[in-house]
Amino acid sequence: MAQALLLSGGMDSAALAWWKRPALAINIDYGQRPAAAEREAARMVSQEIGLPLETVQIDLSSLGSGTLVGTPALPGAPTPEWWPYRNQLLLTFAAAVALRHCGIDTIWIGSVREDHINGDGNPEFREAISKLMKLQEGSIGVDAPAAHLSSTELVEVSGVPPDVLGWTHSCFLSNEPCLDCRGCAKHLSVLNALRRRW
Ligand SMILES: [Zn+2]
């Protein structure tokens, strides 16, 4: 059986694509501010690997909050870029796309160890949504092959070349890296850690 990867265009999913070579990549523009840059990064990474890429546009911006959509964070938001139920929504859309491709039985996501602090970044969430989707048509599950690794460890183990990593986009605010948001901070921190090792 085969896997489809939810390829955001950020460094975690790009490294996972390089490492695990799924059968299909799916990039979703859900109305987030950096969607264009993420899609271009996903396109370049997929092209380099020879990976078929499906792009989907579904405007969920009216449901978002915080930095990714450019509105004040909702009261009680755990992070400045909190978008309620985002991973659940994106996985459902990705599974609907994957269903059109014969043989795909798993959606891979680029969750890493640092994501376990989020409710939808932990193994219990993946188990629950896999169980839910397998109850429905298609019987597609969800897995995160890099969940036991940090972002830096994932990039290292993946063997993704530095120039390909340079195409990835992690900014939460815009299509040009702001160098100040949590996405940019993580991106720079991983690159700095890797530079010490390369
Ligand atoms: Zn940024």
Residues whose N, C-alpha, C, O or C-beta is under 5 A from the ligand:
A	BS01	ZN	C171 F172 L173 P177 C178 L179 D180 C181 C184
